[in-house]
């Protein structure tokens, strides 16, 4: 999102922050207005109701987490393995997108419309993984399995509380990425 925000954009951004912090129930017009330092009445100049704000928030998340990530990955170039890594970092390592993504995943468990939106986003992400992994792996079943595993690692590692012995989480994730992306073992890794 750009540095200059319209009133509507500020409501959406603050709504996404609230969603990330406390789920959809935390997206309350009065609380958002207080955090923005404006009156609640200003909200209705931008949105018909809370549902309109929630839909605008989902639109912003979908655009930012798919279109903008894919555009940036393509613009910055590199080989397919570098593109996969960059897409994962942009989506799942960010202090902004990651908490929103995880909150939307939780919300989708209770709201079918949100679940359908998440399915659309995840399908676009899987399509990118399939395309990139397909450049170095020709077996369609293996492409699908590697894509699924890569996606599961990207999301699931944020929920895993396990220790890894004398290895750091970063070391284990790097090795998992090497295996999934068929990269040679790092000389400094385990």
GIBELMO-V379730 format. One record per residue. N is the residue number from 0. RES is the residue in one letter. OMEGA is omega in radians with two decimals (999 if undefined). D_FIRST is the distance of its C-alpha to the first C-alpha in Angstrom with 2 decimals. Layout:
n:N res:RES omega:OMEGA d_first:D_FIRST
n:N res:RES omega:OMEGA d_first:D_FIRST
This chain:
n:0 res:X omega:-3.08 d_first:0.00
n:1 res:X omega:-3.10 d_first:3.80
n:2 res:X omega:3.11 d_first:6.76
n:3 res:X omega:-3.08 d_first:8.56
n:4 res:X omega:3.00 d_first:8.10
n:5 res:X omega:3.10 d_first:10.81
n:6 res:X omega:3.13 d_first:13.13
n:7 res:X omega:3.13 d_first:12.18
n:8 res:X omega:3.12 d_first:8.50
n:9 res:X omega:3.08 d_first:10.16
n:10 res:X omega:-3.13 d_first:12.68
n:11 res:X omega:-3.12 d_first:10.56
n:12 res:X omega:3.14 d_first:8.85
n:13 res:X omega:3.07 d_first:12.44
n:14 res:X omega:3.10 d_first:13.91
n:15 res:X omega:3.08 d_first:12.21
n:16 res:X omega:3.14 d_first:13.55
n:17 res:X omega:3.11 d_first:16.85
n:18 res:X omega:-3.13 d_first:17.03
n:19 res:X omega:-3.09 d_first:16.64
n:20 res:X omega:-3.00 d_first:19.26
n:21 res:X omega:3.14 d_first:21.70
n:22 res:X omega:-3.05 d_first:21.12
n:23 res:X omega:3.12 d_first:20.96
n:24 res:X omega:3.13 d_first:23.82
n:25 res:X omega:3.14 d_first:21.83
n:26 res:X omega:-3.12 d_first:19.48
n:27 res:X omega:-3.04 d_first:21.84
n:28 res:X omega:-3.09 d_first:21.19
n:29 res:X omega:3.14 d_first:23.53
n:30 res:X omega:3.12 d_first:22.12
n:31 res:X omega:3.13 d_first:18.50
n:32 res:X omega:3.14 d_first:19.92
n:33 res:X omega:-3.14 d_first:21.84
n:34 res:X omega:3.13 d_first:18.99
n:35 res:X omega:-3.13 d_first:17.04
n:36 res:X omega:3.13 d_first:20.35
n:37 res:X omega:3.10 d_first:20.76
n:38 res:X omega:3.11 d_first:23.36
n:39 res:X omega:-3.14 d_first:23.24
n:40 res:X omega:3.12 d_first:24.25
n:41 res:X omega:3.12 d_first:20.93
n:42 res:X omega:-3.04 d_first:19.48
n:43 res:X omega:2.99 d_first:21.85
n:44 res:X omega:-3.12 d_first:20.69
n:45 res:X omega:-3.05 d_first:17.42
n:46 res:X omega:3.10 d_first:18.83
n:47 res:X omega:-3.11 d_first:22.36
n:48 res:X omega:-3.12 d_first:22.58
n:49 res:X omega:3.13 d_first:21.16
n:50 res:X omega:3.10 d_first:21.30
n:51 res:X omega:3.08 d_first:19.05
n:52 res:X omega:-3.13 d_first:16.41
n:53 res:X omega:3.10 d_first:17.07
n:54 res:X omega:3.10 d_first:16.76
n:55 res:X omega:3.09 d_first:13.43
n:56 res:X omega:3.12 d_first:12.24
n:57 res:X omega:3.08 d_first:13.93
n:58 res:X omega:-3.12 d_first:12.46
n:59 res:X omega:3.12 d_first:8.81
n:60 res:X omega:-3.12 d_first:10.37
n:61 res:X omega:-3.14 d_first:12.46
n:62 res:X omega:-3.08 d_first:10.09
n:63 res:X omega:-3.04 d_first:7.95
n:64 res:X omega:3.06 d_first:11.36
n:65 res:X omega:-3.06 d_first:13.39
n:66 res:X omega:-3.07 d_first:12.33
n:67 res:X omega:3.09 d_first:9.65
n:68 res:X omega:-3.12 d_first:12.11
n:69 res:X omega:3.11 d_first:15.04
n:70 res:X omega:-3.13 d_first:13.84
n:71 res:X omega:3.12 d_first:13.30
n:72 res:X omega:-3.14 d_first:16.60
n:73 res:X omega:-3.11 d_first:18.39
n:74 res:X omega:-3.10 d_first:17.19
n:75 res:X omega:3.01 d_first:18.29
n:76 res:X omega:-3.09 d_first:21.50
n:77 res:X omega:3.12 d_first:24.35
n:78 res:X omega:-3.09 d_first:26.84
n:79 res:X omega:-3.13 d_first:26.13
n:80 res:X omega:3.08 d_first:26.67
n:81 res:X omega:3.12 d_first:24.14
n:82 res:X omega:3.10 d_first:21.58
n:83 res:X omega:3.14 d_first:22.38
n:84 res:X omega:-3.11 d_first:22.08
n:85 res:X omega:3.13 d_first:18.68
n:86 res:X omega:3.11 d_first:17.33
n:87 res:X omega:3.12 d_first:18.93
n:88 res:X omega:-3.12 d_first:17.63
n:89 res:X omega:-3.04 d_first:13.97
n:90 res:X omega:-2.94 d_first:14.56
n:91 res:X omega:3.13 d_first:17.39
n:92 res:X omega:-2.97 d_first:17.56
n:93 res:X omega:3.10 d_first:14.27
n:94 res:X omega:-3.12 d_first:14.42
n:95 res:X omega:-3.07 d_first:11.27
n:96 res:X omega:-3.08 d_first:11.65
n:97 res:X omega:-3.13 d_first:15.43
n:98 res:X omega:3.10 d_first:16.31
n:99 res:X omega:3.14 d_first:14.38
n:100 res:X omega:-3.13 d_first:16.05
n:101 res:X omega:3.11 d_first:19.37
n:102 res:X omega:3.12 d_first:19.22
n:103 res:X omega:3.08 d_first:18.65
n:104 res:X omega:3.11 d_first:21.56
n:105 res:X omega:3.12 d_first:23.70
n:106 res:X omega:-3.10 d_first:22.88
n:107 res:X omega:3.11 d_first:23.75
n:108 res:X omega:-3.07 d_first:27.21
n:109 res:X omega:-3.06 d_first:27.98
n:110 res:X omega:-3.05 d_first:26.21
n:111 res:X omega:3.13 d_first:27.09
n:112 res:X omega:3.09 d_first:24.28
n:113 res:X omega:3.10 d_first:21.71
n:114 res:X omega:3.12 d_first:23.98
n:115 res:X omega:3.11 d_first:23.91
n:116 res:X omega:3.12 d_first:20.11
n:117 res:X omega:3.12 d_first:20.26
n:118 res:X omega:3.12 d_first:23.11
n:119 res:X omega:3.13 d_first:21.20
n:120 res:X omega:-3.14 d_first:18.35
n:121 res:X omega:3.10 d_first:21.09
n:122 res:X omega:3.09 d_first:23.10
n:123 res:X omega:3.12 d_first:20.45
n:124 res:X omega:3.11 d_first:20.15
n:125 res:X omega:3.12 d_first:23.95
n:126 res:X omega:3.09 d_first:24.32
n:127 res:X omega:3.10 d_first:22.42
n:128 res:X omega:3.14 d_first:24.65
n:129 res:X omega:-3.12 d_first:27.73
n:130 res:X omega:-3.09 d_first:27.06
n:131 res:X omega:3.14 d_first:26.57
n:132 res:X omega:3.11 d_first:29.41
n:133 res:X omega:3.11 d_first:31.56
n:134 res:X omega:3.12 d_first:31.65
n:135 res:X omega:3.13 d_first:33.81
n:136 res:X omega:-3.04 d_first:35.38
n:137 res:X omega:-3.13 d_first:37.46
n:138 res:X omega:-3.06 d_first:38.61
n:139 res:X omega:3.12 d_first:36.53
n:140 res:X omega:3.13 d_first:37.43
n:141 res:X omega:3.08 d_first:36.42
n:142 res:X omega:-3.13 d_first:33.08
n:143 res:X omega:-3.13 d_first:32.37
n:144 res:X omega:3.12 d_first:33.65
n:145 res:X omega:3.12 d_first:31.71
n:146 res:X omega:3.11 d_first:28.46
n:147 res:X omega:-3.14 d_first:29.20
n:148 res:X omega:3.12 d_first:30.21
n:149 res:X omega:-3.14 d_first:27.16
n:150 res:X omega:3.12 d_first:24.88
n:151 res:X omega:3.10 d_first:27.19
n:152 res:X omega:-3.11 d_first:27.17
n:153 res:X omega:-3.13 d_first:23.38
n:154 res:X omega:-3.00 d_first:23.22
n:155 res:X omega:-3.10 d_first:26.72
n:156 res:X omega:3.12 d_first:26.88
n:157 res:X omega:3.14 d_first:24.68
n:158 res:X omega:-3.07 d_first:27.50
n:159 res:X omega:-3.13 d_first:30.41
n:160 res:X omega:-3.06 d_first:32.38
n:161 res:X omega:3.00 d_first:35.10
n:162 res:X omega:-3.10 d_first:36.30
n:163 res:X omega:3.14 d_first:37.05
n:164 res:X omega:-3.12 d_first:40.26
n:165 res:X omega:3.10 d_first:40.13
n:166 res:X omega:3.04 d_first:36.90
n:167 res:X omega:3.07 d_first:33.45
n:168 res:X omega:-3.14 d_first:30.78
n:169 res:X omega:3.12 d_first:28.95
n:170 res:X omega:-3.13 d_first:32.22
n:171 res:X omega:3.11 d_first:32.76
n:172 res:X omega:3.11 d_first:29.27
n:173 res:X omega:3.13 d_first:29.72
n:174 res:X omega:3.10 d_first:33.11
n:175 res:X omega:3.11 d_first:31.87
n:176 res:X omega:3.10 d_first:29.28
n:177 res:X omega:3.14 d_first:32.18
n:178 res:X omega:-3.11 d_first:34.31
n:179 res:X omega:-3.10 d_first:31.79
n:180 res:X omega:3.06 d_first:30.82
n:181 res:X omega:3.11 d_first:34.47
n:182 res:X omega:3.09 d_first:34.00
n:183 res:X omega:3.13 d_first:37.01
n:184 res:X omega:3.10 d_first:37.47
n:185 res:X omega:3.14 d_first:36.11
n:186 res:X omega:-3.11 d_first:39.15
n:187 res:X omega:-3.12 d_first:37.87
n:188 res:X omega:-3.12 d_first:36.96
n:189 res:X omega:999 d_first:39.36
